[in-house]
Amino acid sequence: MRGFLASSIGVATAAVLALPLALPTPALAETAPVTPAGSTQSLPLVPLGPSATRAPGVPGMSASAGRPETQGLTAHEVETFSLVGVIWDDAATELHGRVQVRTRSVRTAAWSDWQDVETHNGEHAADPDAAERGSRPIHGATAPLWVGESDGVEVRVQAEPGAPTTRAPSRLPSGLRIELVDPGAEPPATGSDGKNTGAGGDGDGKGEVVPAMTMETAEASAANVPHTSLGANEISALDKADSTADAIFASDGELTAAAAPYIGPRPRIVTRKGWGADEKLRESGFVYTSTVKAAFVHHSASGNNYACKDAPAVLRSLYRYHVVSNGWRDFGYNFAVDKCGTVYEGRAGGVSKAVLGAHTMGFNTNSMGVAVLGTFTSSAPPAVAVDAVARLTAWKLGLFGRDPRAKTTLTSGGGNLYPKGRNVSMNVISGHRDGFATQCPGTKLYGKLGTTRTASAKLQGRP
């Protein structure tokens, strides 16, 4: 079933109607709304190597038989950035080759060693026929790489020898560009902490003061009412009994008997406002699917070189890369988890709702995507991050009556493992590689999914 679009205003209206009618009207702060900063520098790559070795009239092509095409940039001084990635014109074209970057630190003025960038990233995307693909130009892209605050960059992209016969040997995709993303400064600490303090705030009867927000920020925040107040920076944790109320909201007031006893306690969730999402970047409105039958676990493949205090900046960078560079309508994942186990709201539309994401090409419908920030191909994920995935899935899957240890059936929307229309049996908690031929979520994180299923089911209270 295709996802359906709900206007942000409609969601906000529904949220208001869900509140008791006797509540006092929130007072709006008089300060001007804060628009998050951030920027993207997009620089075209050029042919590299001695000019004498290039074929005349064919940019980047070597005149030597069998020598792969190479493009890049020599060392450049640029405006400050913290995340890099390479994009190209056609999202349907794969980059068969190697991408490496090195960067200059703002803090130390030292250049890093060459770092590899994960080239196969197209499987993190909307389904092939999704409306999201037709709303704006979609680019091919590598995985993003977090490098920290930097002001210099050098990049080289080399096609691998013996390229597939579907394209000319040793050719790179057209329109290669390096994207340098600055997440902007940390947003000011405005808004509530999400605790259930009641509509009266401090009890003076004047109502809660809502911080000044743009219309887009207010719409995204309203999607999480009544789980938290409008303008909240986080959604507070709930115990298992109180989390049943979340299921009633998620099911539009119709809680099934099967779901009621098996809902895990809600974890603390940092909202989009809490991590500083610039809501003007994304497309307006929210897109929903019918239900949540499965959770796909991912790693962001953006590297492990970040501190937990930097996680909001990493998220702002990933969000900007997904929307501005890749051309997606919003952040791709429904949730993110950092190395310290903090859970973050991802794609806008409401944390308890069945929001259609762009995380597992072919299986975005009726599923949710959770990305652990980092790369876990050879590095083990922190235990607190794995535990956070179990806690998040125990709650979110429980809202829709799903047993984390069970199997479910999803219909493929098209991909490199299953053709469009095929019904596929999968674990309710699956890795990205279960739905698409990819290394994601990394061997080390994938190996933890068995214990995650058991822990998630235990948190739900299942026997």
C-alpha positions in Angstrom: 0.0 0.0 0.0 1.3 3.4 -0.9 1.9 5.9 1.8 -0.6 8.7 2.2 0.1 12.4 2.7 -1.3 14.2 5.8 -1.0 17.9 6.0 0.9 19.3 8.9 -2.0 21.5 9.7 -4.3 18.5 9.9 -1.9 16.7 12.3 -1.7 19.8 14.4 -5.5 20.1 14.5 -5.9 16.5 15.5 -3.3 17.0 18.2 -5.2 19.9 19.6 -8.5 18.0 19.5 -6.9 15.2 21.5 -6.3 17.5 24.4 -8.9 18.2 27.2 -11.1 21.1 26.2 -10.6 22.8 29.6 -6.9 23.4 29.2 -5.8 27.0 29.2 -4.5 28.4 25.9 -0.7 28.3 25.7 1.0 31.7 25.8 3.3 32.4 22.9 6.7 33.8 23.6 7.3 37.2 22.2 10.8 36.6 20.9 11.4 36.0 17.2 11.5 32.4 16.0 15.0 31.0 15.7 16.0 29.6 12.3 18.7 27.0 12.6 22.0 27.8 10.8 23.9 25.4 8.6 25.1 25.3 5.0 26.2 23.0 2.2 29.1 23.7 -0.1 28.9 21.7 -3.3 32.1 21.6 -5.4 32.4 19.8 -8.7 35.1 17.2 -9.1 37.7 17.4 -11.9 39.9 14.9 -13.7 43.1 14.1 -11.8 46.5 12.8 -13.0 49.0 13.9 -15.6 47.3 15.6 -18.6 49.4 13.6 -21.0 47.8 10.4 -20.0 44.2 11.5 -20.7 42.4 10.7 -23.8 41.7 13.9 -25.9 38.2 15.1 -25.6 37.2 12.7 -22.9 37.5 14.4 -19.5 39.1 12.2 -16.8 39.7 9.2 -19.1 43.2 7.8 -19.3 44.8 7.1 -22.6 46.5 4.1 -21.1 44.5 0.9 -21.7 43.0 -0.5 -18.4 43.9 2.6 -16.3 40.8 3.6 -14.4 39.2 7.0 -14.5 40.1 9.3 -11.6 38.4 12.5 -10.5 38.7 14.6 -7.4 40.0 17.9 -5.9 43.5 18.8 -4.8 43.8 20.3 -1.4 41.4 23.2 -1.1 40.8 25.7 1.7 37.0 26.0 2.2 34.4 27.4 4.6 34.0 25.4 7.8 32.2 22.0 7.5 31.9 18.8 9.6 30.5 16.1 7.2 31.4 15.1 3.7 29.9 13.0 0.9 30.1 12.6 -2.8 27.0 12.9 -5.0 26.3 12.5 -8.8 23.5 13.1 -11.2 21.7 9.8 -11.7 20.5 8.0 -8.6 20.0 4.8 -10.7 23.8 4.7 -11.5 26.1 3.1 -9.0 29.6 4.2 -8.3 31.9 1.3 -8.8 35.2 2.4 -7.3 36.9 3.9 -4.3 36.2 7.3 -2.7 38.8 8.8 -0.3 39.0 12.1 1.5 41.3 13.9 3.9 40.5 17.0 5.8 42.1 19.8 7.7 41.1 20.2 11.4 40.0 23.7 12.4 41.2 23.0 16.0 44.7 21.7 15.2 45.3 22.9 11.6 46.6 19.3 10.9 45.5 17.2 7.9 44.0 13.8 8.5 45.1 10.6 6.9 43.1 9.5 3.9 39.7 8.0 4.9 37.5 5.7 2.8 33.9 6.8 2.2 31.3 4.0 1.8 30.3 4.1 -1.9 27.2 1.9 -1.9 24.5 4.0 -0.3 21.6 3.8 -2.8 19.8 1.2 -0.8 19.1 3.8 1.8 16.3 5.5 -0.2 12.6 5.7 -1.0 11.1 2.8 -2.9 11.5 2.9 -6.6 7.9 4.1 -7.4 7.4 6.2 -4.3 6.0 9.7 -4.8 9.1 11.0 -2.9 11.3 10.2 -5.9 9.2 12.5 -8.2 9.0 15.6 -6.1 12.5 16.8 -6.6 15.7 15.7 -8.4 17.2 12.6 -6.6 21.0 12.2 -6.7 23.2 9.2 -6.4 25.3 9.5 -3.3 27.9 7.9 -1.1 27.4 7.4 2.6 28.2 10.6 4.5 31.3 10.7 6.6 31.6 12.8 9.8 35.0 14.4 10.0 34.5 17.1 12.7 35.0 20.8 12.3 37.3 21.3 9.3 38.3 24.0 6.8 40.3 22.1 4.2 39.5 19.1 2.0 41.1 16.9 -0.6 39.2 14.1 -2.4 39.9 11.4 -5.0 37.5 9.1 -6.7 38.8 6.2 -8.8 36.8 3.8 -10.8 37.6 0.2 -10.3 39.1 -1.8 -13.2 36.8 -4.3 -14.9 33.5 -2.3 -14.4 30.2 -4.0 -15.1 29.3 -4.3 -18.7 26.2 -2.2 -18.2 28.3 0.9 -18.6 31.6 1.8 -20.2 34.7 0.2 -18.5 36.4 2.4 -15.9 33.9 5.2 -16.1 32.6 7.2 -13.2 29.0 8.5 -12.9 28.5 11.9 -14.4 28.2 15.1 -12.3 30.4 14.1 -9.4 30.5 16.7 -6.6 31.9 16.8 -3.1 29.3 18.0 -0.5 30.7 19.8 2.5 28.0 20.1 5.2 28.2 22.5 8.1 25.6 21.6 10.8 25.5 25.1 12.2 25.7 26.1 15.8 23.8 24.3 18.6 20.3 25.8 18.8 19.5 27.8 22.0 18.0 25.9 24.9 14.4 26.9 24.5 11.3 24.8 25.0 10.3 22.3 27.7 12.0 19.2 28.8 8.9 17.1 27.9 8.0 16.1 31.5 4.4 15.8 32.3 4.1 19.0 34.3 0.5 19.7 33.3 -1.0 22.4 31.2 -0.8 24.9 34.0 3.0 25.0 34.0 4.1 26.2 37.5 0.5 26.2 38.7 -0.2 30.0 38.4 -3.1 29.3 36.0 -1.6 31.3 33.2 -0.9 28.3 31.0 2.3 27.0 29.5 4.5 29.4 27.6 5.3 28.1 24.2 8.7 29.2 22.8 8.7 31.2 19.5 8.8 28.8 16.6 8.5 28.9 12.8 5.3 27.5 11.4 7.2 24.5 10.1 8.7 23.8 13.6 5.3 24.1 15.2 3.8 21.7 12.8 6.5 19.1 13.4 6.3 19.6 17.2 2.5 19.3 17.1 2.7 15.8 15.6 4.0 14.6 19.0 1.2 16.1 21.1 -0.1 14.7 23.5 3.0 12.7 24.2 4.7 16.0 25.1 4.0 19.7 25.0 4.2 21.9 22.0 7.7 23.1 21.5 9.3 20.4 23.7 12.9 19.4 23.2 12.3 15.8 24.4 9.6 13.3 25.1 10.0 11.9 28.6 10.3 8.2 29.4 7.2 6.4 30.6 6.9 3.2 32.6 5.2 0.1 31.0 1.8 0.8 32.3 1.6 4.4 31.2 2.9 3.5 27.8 -0.4 1.9 27.0 -1.8 5.4 26.5 0.6 5.8 23.6 -0.9 2.7 21.9 -4.4 4.2 22.3 -3.2 7.4 20.5 -1.3 5.4 17.8 -4.4 3.4 17.1 -6.7 6.4 17.0 -8.4 5.3 20.1 -8.9 1.7 19.2 -6.4 -0.4 21.3 -6.5 -4.1 20.4 -6.6 -6.7 23.2 -3.5 -8.3 21.7 -1.5 -5.1 22.0 -2.5 -4.0 25.4 -0.3 -6.2 27.6 2.7 -6.2 25.4 4.0 -2.7 25.1 7.5 -1.8 26.4 8.2 1.3 28.5 8.6 4.3 26.3 12.3 5.5 26.2 13.2 9.1 26.5 13.3 10.6 22.9 15.0 13.8 21.9 12.6 15.6 19.4 13.6 17.2 16.1 13.4 20.5 17.9 15.7 19.2 20.6 18.4 18.3 18.1 17.9 21.4 16.0 16.3 20.3 12.8 15.7 23.1 10.3 12.1 22.3 9.4 12.3 24.6 6.4 14.5 22.1 4.6 12.0 19.3 4.4 9.0 19.1 2.3 5.7 20.2 3.9 3.3 17.6 5.2 3.8 14.1 6.5 3.5 10.8 4.8 2.0 7.8 6.6 1.7 4.1 5.9 -0.9 1.7 7.3 0.9 0.2 10.2 4.3 -0.9 11.5 5.0 -4.5 11.0 8.8 -4.6 11.2 11.8 -2.6 12.3 14.9 -2.4 10.1 18.2 -1.7 12.0 20.9 0.3 10.2 24.2 1.9 10.8 24.7 5.4 9.5 28.1 4.4 8.1 29.3 7.9 9.0 32.2 6.8 11.2 32.7 6.5 14.9 34.8 9.6 15.4 32.2 11.7 17.2 31.5 12.5 20.9 28.1 12.0 22.3 27.7 15.8 22.8 28.3 16.1 19.0 25.4 13.7 18.1 22.8 16.5 17.5 25.3 18.2 15.1 25.8 14.8 13.4 22.0 14.5 13.0 21.7 18.0 11.6 24.4 17.2 9.1 22.9 13.9 8.1 19.5 15.6 7.7 20.9 18.3 5.5 22.8 15.7 3.4 19.6 13.6 3.0 17.5 16.5 1.9 19.8 19.1 0.2 22.4 16.7 -1.3 20.4 13.5 -1.9 17.1 15.2 -2.7 14.9 13.3 -0.3 11.8 14.9 1.3 13.1 14.6 4.8 15.6 12.7 7.1 15.6 9.1 5.9 15.3 7.1 9.1 12.4 7.2 11.6 14.7 7.1 14.6 18.4 7.4 15.4 20.5 6.2 18.3 23.9 7.6 19.3 26.8 5.7 20.9 25.7 6.7 24.4 22.2 5.2 23.9 20.2 8.4 23.4 17.2 8.0 21.1 16.3 10.7 18.6 13.2 11.4 16.6 14.0 11.1 12.9 11.6 11.7 10.0 8.8 14.1 11.0 5.2 13.0 11.5 5.0 11.8 15.1 7.1 9.2 17.0 4.1 6.9 17.7 2.7 7.1 14.2 3.4 4.9 11.2 5.6 7.4 9.3 6.8 6.4 5.9 10.6 6.6 5.8 13.3 6.2 3.2 15.7 3.8 4.8 15.3 0.3 3.2 14.6 0.5 -0.5 11.8 -1.9 -1.3 10.5 -2.3 2.2 9.7 1.2 3.5 6.0 0.6 3.6 4.7 -0.7 6.9 8.1 -0.6 8.5 10.3 1.7 10.6 14.0 2.4 10.2 16.4 2.8 13.2 19.9 4.0 12.5 22.7 3.6 15.0 25.1 6.5 14.5 28.5 5.0 13.5 30.1 2.4 11.4 30.0 -1.2 12.7 31.6 -3.3 9.9 34.6 -4.2 12.1 33.9 -2.2 15.2 31.5 -3.5 17.8 28.5 -1.3 18.7 28.4 0.0 22.3 26.2 -2.1 24.5 24.2 1.0 25.5 23.3 1.7 21.9 22.2 -1.9 21.3 20.2 -1.7 24.5 18.6 1.5 23.3 17.5 -0.2 20.1 15.8 -3.0 22.2 14.0 -0.4 24.3 12.9 1.6 21.3 11.6 -1.4 19.4 9.9 -2.8 22.5 7.8 0.3 22.7 7.2 1.2 19.1 6.5 -2.3 17.9 4.4 -2.9 20.9 2.1 0.0 19.9 1.2 -2.0 16.8 1.0 -5.4 18.5 4.2 -6.8 17.1 6.2 -9.5 18.8 9.9 -8.7 18.3 10.8 -12.4 18.2 8.3 -13.2 15.5 8.2 -13.3 11.7 6.1 -11.0 9.5 5.3 -10.7 5.8 6.2 -7.6 3.8 5.5 -6.9 0.2 8.6 -5.8 -1.8 8.4 -2.5 -3.5 11.4 -3.5 -5.7 15.0 -4.0 -5.0 18.1 -6.1 -5.7 17.0 -9.1 -3.6 13.3 -9.3 -4.1 11.3 -8.2 -7.2 8.4 -5.8 -6.8 5.2 -7.5 -5.6 6.8 -10.5 -3.9 5.6 -11.3 -0.4 8.7 -11.9 1.8 8.8 -13.4 5.3 11.2 -11.5 7.6 12.0 -11.1 11.2 10.0 -8.4 12.9 13.4 -6.9 13.9 15.6 -7.3 10.8 18.8 -5.8 9.6 18.9 -3.7 6.4 20.8 -6.5 4.6 17.7 -8.8 5.1 15.8 -6.6 2.6 18.6 -5.5 0.3 22.0 -6.8 -0.7 24.1 -4.5 1.4 26.7 -4.6 4.2 24.4 -2.5 6.4 24.1 -2.5 9.4 27.6 -3.8 9.5 28.6 -7.3 10.5 29.2 -6.4 14.2 25.8 -4.7 14.7 23.9 -7.3 12.6 25.3 -10.0 15.0 23.6 -8.3 17.9 20.1 -8.5 16.5 19.3 -11.9 18.0 19.9 -10.7 21.5 18.0 -7.5 20.6 14.9 -9.4 19.7 15.0 -11.3 23.0 15.6 -8.2 25.1 12.9 -6.3 23.2 10.3 -9.1 23.8 11.3 -9.2 27.5 10.7 -5.5 27.9 7.3 -6.0 26.4 6.5 -8.5 29.1 6.1 -11.4 26.7 6.6 -14.9 28.2 
